[in-house]
Amino acid sequence: TKLMFRQDNKLSNYYKRRVLSQNPIDKHMLRFTPMTYGLIIINVLIWLIMILYLNHFSDVKLLDLGGLVHFNVVHGEWYRLITSMFLHFNFEHILMNMLSLFIFGKIVESIVGPLRMLGIYVISGLLGNFISLSFNLHTVSVGASGAIFGLIASIFAMMFVSKTYTKKTIGQMLIALLVLIVLSLFMSNINIMAHLGGFIGGVLITLIGYYFTHNRNLFWILLIILLVLFVALQVRIFTIKEENIYDKLIEDAILDYNYKEASSIVNHTIDKGYDDDRTYYLKGLITAATSSRAEGMADWERGLKNHPNSGLLNYELAIANRALDDNEKALKYVKKALTINSDDNDYKNLKKELDQSNESRN
């Protein structure tokens, strides 16, 4: 009986401490937050579907599922700005993100409500993705990290405007943020720019929402800052030279001597209509390495039919024909390469060599 009384007393004291706690974080964590739970469920369900239908999470498969890549977005695939926020590289990636979403999502949703929390989450994630597109050209970006950093930033912005949080609460938040940053540094494929963009987005959208009812002058200033940032990012995204992500993935597979995977990506790229002259150049290299040089040259010739203004393919065919002692054909190809790009030193040097060789023979 004494033991039961002590246990009941202990349990009673525990709940008293939870109810009477002055720590606002504890209070927010105890509240029911349907939007946070809903986002977690969606992310986990997508993860489980990916496990069931994919053998491994390669960049190509993540790209096909909606991963964020500069090349695809500038070609009109804007849906990737949203879909990429619900994809994850591996178990560690989704575990860390969902734990973070559970903590910071509940706090934000408890304070501002489910719809406003969703707005902060989505807008932060979008701004994070826009900043990512402005700097990352060679990687496939996925994950909810940008949106989660926006939630963290939102909490700091709320602390700033409310001025009711204690040093202990601020310390807890700073420690949580620091731990999240340190853990992310030890994970592969972490998109720092998306984190930074999400954080900036979280601060701006929270302050814009607050000052809409408290200070219209500050509201308009912050809204203009957000719009100017958005326009500047669009200009940056569409003016930087695009890099064909598919060619990059093919090159990576070739460097790993995984010619089967490289050939599969080549065919996939051509089927999707994202091939360029470099795609066929790489296709020829793969064919030459796995079959014969003659068949590799045939791939380059097929590439020229689809991309007749390719200096690269004309140059490679010139080199290949020179190796076969067909200087006449080699000269024809290198001259075409020079008409396309007259400033290329490699093209100039090859033409000079071929001219000298023909002169010595004559």
Beta strands, then each sheet from edge to edge (+ up, - down):
end
